[in-house]
Amino acid sequence: MEDLLSKFYTYLMAYGINLLAAVVIFIIGKWLAGIISRTIERIMIKANTDKTLAAFSKHMCYVALLLFVVIAALGKLGIQTTSFIAVIGAAGLAVGLALQGSLANFAAGVMLIIFKPFKVGDFIDAAGTMGTVVEIQIFNTILNHPDNRRIVVPNAQITGGIISNFSAIEKRRIDLTFGISYSDNIKAAKETLEKVVSADPRVLKEPKPVVAVSELGDSSVNLVCRPWVKPGDYWNVYFDTLEKGKLELEKNGITIPFPQNDIHIYNE
């Protein structure tokens, strides 16, 4: 009996201290991991980093540090951590291969947050669709389509193609084409369109609107009308100018022709 108690005390002294040390390592390590991860988040926010990226970095840092602490605690208990690390590495590789599409979207999301080709509220054309940016998530970007559809676009598709940001510059040019008859007065038609755009207070004074002959078509002389507006006024000015332009041209006796062919019949 005394021998058993002696062996028990021997094992308790040998492994109890290691167990206590492992618990202390885990508790202190977890506490330090929380402090370090929160500190990283605060530093990133002070550096004007996007809040989404800052929060994500905090969680990733905390998980990585906590994993390191667990391995250190297991090593203190005498457990061989080499095989444990190998298993984690193999599992990470398997998960990475299974989720390579999601990882690509994640990497693309980080790029969007860091390089900021657009921000929330911008109207963009990307990945074959367009809409107003509602939210930039880690894996997806949420858009509201002009017809009020909610569109979820994978980030990798956005960064893998051309991105057109219509809100990045505070000016947009409207491109309209008006066709007039060959018999009409070009100068009078240009003056009419210039009056239409100059009378609209939403049209910017600089850059100056352009009204010019762009093409001598098969059935008409085509005039381009290109006023500049703020992005938010684009479609309203577009539709109004198109309608007022036609009405004012007709009011001034200028016709807008339709495609037609002249047929000549010869008697032999």
C-alpha positions in Angstrom: 0.0 0.0 0.0 2.8 2.3 0.9 4.5 1.5 -2.4 1.3 2.5 -4.3 1.0 5.7 -2.5 4.6 6.5 -3.1 4.3 5.8 -6.8 1.1 7.9 -6.9 2.8 10.9 -5.2 5.7 10.5 -7.6 3.5 10.6 -10.7 1.5 13.4 -9.2 4.6 15.5 -8.6 5.9 14.7 -12.1 2.8 15.2 -14.1 0.8 17.5 -11.8 3.3 20.3 -12.2 3.3 19.8 -16.0 -0.6 19.8 -16.0 -0.6 22.9 -13.9 1.9 24.6 -16.2 -0.1 23.6 -19.3 -3.3 25.1 -17.7 -1.4 28.3 -16.9 0.0 28.5 -20.4 -3.4 28.1 -21.9 -5.1 30.7 -19.7 -2.4 33.3 -20.0 -1.9 32.5 -23.7 -5.7 32.9 -24.4 -5.7 36.2 -22.5 -2.7 37.5 -24.5 -4.2 36.3 -27.7 -7.3 38.4 -27.0 -5.3 41.5 -26.1 -3.1 41.2 -29.2 -6.0 40.6 -31.6 -8.0 43.5 -30.2 -4.9 45.7 -30.4 -4.4 44.8 -34.0 -8.1 45.8 -34.7 -7.7 49.2 -33.0 -4.5 49.9 -34.9 -6.2 49.0 -38.2 -9.2 51.2 -37.5 -7.0 54.1 -36.5 -5.2 53.7 -39.8 -8.6 54.2 -41.6 -8.7 50.5 -42.6 -12.2 49.2 -43.5 -14.0 48.0 -40.4 -14.9 44.7 -42.1 -11.3 43.9 -42.8 -10.2 45.0 -39.3 -12.8 42.8 -37.6 -11.9 39.8 -39.8 -8.2 40.3 -39.1 -8.8 40.4 -35.4 -10.7 37.0 -35.5 -8.0 35.4 -37.8 -5.2 36.6 -35.5 -7.0 35.3 -32.4 -7.6 31.9 -33.9 -4.0 31.6 -35.1 -2.6 32.7 -31.7 -5.0 30.4 -29.8 -3.9 27.4 -31.9 -0.3 28.2 -31.1 -1.2 28.4 -27.4 -3.0 25.0 -27.5 0.0 23.4 -29.2 2.4 24.9 -26.6 0.2 23.6 -23.7 0.0 20.1 -25.2 3.8 20.1 -25.6 4.1 20.9 -21.9 2.1 17.8 -21.1 4.6 15.7 -23.0 2.3 15.1 -26.0 4.2 14.9 -29.3 2.9 17.9 -31.2 4.8 17.1 -34.4 2.2 14.7 -35.6 -0.5 17.0 -34.4 0.8 19.8 -36.5 1.1 17.5 -39.5 -2.6 16.5 -39.1 -3.6 20.1 -38.9 -1.6 20.9 -42.0 -3.1 17.9 -43.9 -6.6 18.9 -42.8 -5.9 22.5 -43.8 -4.8 21.4 -47.2 -7.9 19.2 -47.7 -10.2 22.0 -46.6 -8.3 24.4 -48.9 -8.7 22.2 -51.9 -12.4 21.6 -51.1 -13.0 25.3 -50.6 -10.7 26.8 -53.3 -13.6 28.7 -54.9 -14.5 30.2 -51.6 -10.9 31.0 -50.8 -10.6 32.8 -54.2 -13.7 34.8 -53.3 -12.2 35.5 -49.9 -8.9 36.7 -51.4 -10.8 38.9 -53.9 -12.9 40.3 -51.0 -9.7 41.4 -49.2 -8.4 43.0 -52.4 -11.7 44.9 -52.8 -11.6 46.2 -49.2 -7.9 47.1 -49.4 -7.7 48.7 -52.9 -11.3 50.1 -52.9 -12.2 50.2 -56.6 -15.7 51.1 -55.3 -17.4 51.8 -52.0 -20.9 51.3 -50.5 -23.3 53.6 -52.4 -21.5 53.6 -55.7 -23.2 52.5 -58.9 -21.0 50.0 -60.7 -21.0 47.7 -63.7 -19.1 44.5 -62.9 -19.3 40.7 -63.5 -21.9 41.2 -66.3 -24.3 43.1 -64.1 -24.8 46.6 -62.7 -26.3 48.1 -59.6 -25.7 50.2 -56.4 -23.3 48.6 -53.9 -25.2 47.8 -50.7 -22.5 45.8 -48.9 -19.0 44.4 -49.6 -18.7 41.1 -47.8 -15.7 38.8 -47.4 -17.0 36.3 -50.1 -19.7 38.3 -52.0 -20.7 41.8 -52.9 -24.4 42.8 -52.6 -25.9 45.0 -55.3 -29.3 46.6 -55.8 -30.2 46.5 -59.5 -32.0 49.6 -60.9 -35.2 47.5 -61.2 -35.0 46.8 -57.5 -33.5 43.3 -57.7 -31.0 42.2 -55.0 -28.0 40.7 -56.7 -25.3 38.7 -54.9 -22.0 38.6 -56.9 -19.0 36.4 -55.9 -16.0 38.7 -55.3 -13.7 36.6 -57.6 -16.0 37.3 -60.6 -15.8 41.1 -59.9 -12.0 41.3 -59.5 -11.5 38.9 -62.5 -13.1 41.3 -65.0 -13.6 45.0 -65.8 -15.1 47.2 -63.1 -16.9 50.4 -64.3 -17.6 52.8 -61.4 -20.1 55.4 -62.4 -20.0 57.2 -59.1 -16.2 57.6 -58.7 -16.2 60.8 -60.7 -18.7 63.6 -59.9 -19.5 64.1 -63.5 -21.2 61.9 -66.2 -21.7 62.6 -69.8 -25.0 61.9 -71.5 -24.7 60.7 -75.1 -27.7 61.3 -77.3 -28.2 61.2 -81.0 -30.8 63.2 -83.0 -31.3 62.5 -86.7 -32.6 65.4 -88.9 -33.5 65.5 -92.6 -30.9 66.3 -95.2 -33.1 69.2 -96.2 -33.2 70.8 -92.7 -31.0 73.6 -91.5 -28.2 72.1 -89.5 -27.3 75.3 -87.8 -30.9 75.8 -86.6 -31.1 72.3 -85.3 -27.9 72.7 -83.4 -29.1 76.0 -81.8 -32.4 74.3 -80.8 -30.6 71.4 -79.0 -28.2 73.9 -77.3 -31.1 75.8 -76.0 -32.7 72.6 -74.6 -29.6 71.6 -72.6 -28.7 75.2 -71.5 -32.3 75.7 -70.1 -31.9 72.6 -67.9 -30.5 73.7 -64.5 -29.2 70.1 -63.9 -26.8 70.3 -66.8 -23.4 71.4 -65.7 -21.8 74.5 -67.1 -18.4 72.9 -67.1 -17.5 70.9 -69.2 -19.6 72.7 -71.8 -22.3 70.6 -73.6 -21.3 69.5 -77.1 -23.8 69.6 -80.0 -22.2 68.6 -83.3 -22.7 66.6 -86.5 -21.5 63.1 -85.9 -22.5 61.3 -89.1 -24.1 61.6 -92.5 -26.3 58.6 -92.4 -28.3 56.8 -95.1 -31.5 58.6 -94.2 -30.5 61.4 -91.9 -27.8 63.8 -90.7 -27.1 62.7 -87.2 -26.3 65.2 -84.4 -24.8 64.2 -81.1 -25.9 66.0 -78.0 -23.6 65.5 -75.0 -24.4 67.4 -71.8 -22.6 66.7 -68.5 -24.5 66.1 -65.3 -24.0 64.8 -61.8 -24.3 61.0 -61.5 -27.6 61.2 -59.6 -29.2 63.3 -62.3 -28.1 61.1 -65.2 -31.2 59.2 -66.1 -33.7 62.0 -65.4 -31.8 64.4 -67.6 -31.3 61.7 -70.2 -35.0 61.0 -70.6 -36.1 64.7 -70.3 -33.5 65.8 -72.9 -34.5 63.1 -75.3 -38.2 64.1 -75.1 -37.7 67.9 -75.1 -35.2 67.7 -77.9 -37.7 66.0 -80.2 -40.5 68.3 -79.3 -38.3 71.5 -79.8 -37.0 70.3 -83.1 -40.5 69.6 -84.4 -41.7 73.0 -83.0 -39.0 74.7 -85.1 -40.0 72.8 -88.3 -37.1 70.4 -88.2 -38.1 66.8 -89.0 -36.7 63.6 -87.5 -36.7 61.2 -90.5 -37.2 57.5 -90.5 -35.3 55.0 -92.7 -36.6 55.1 -96.2 -35.7 54.0 -99.7 -36.3 55.8 -103.0 -37.4 53.4 -105.8 -36.9 54.5 -109.4 -38.8 52.7 -112.2 -37.5 52.9 -115.7 -39.5 52.0 -118.8 -37.4 50.4 -121.5 
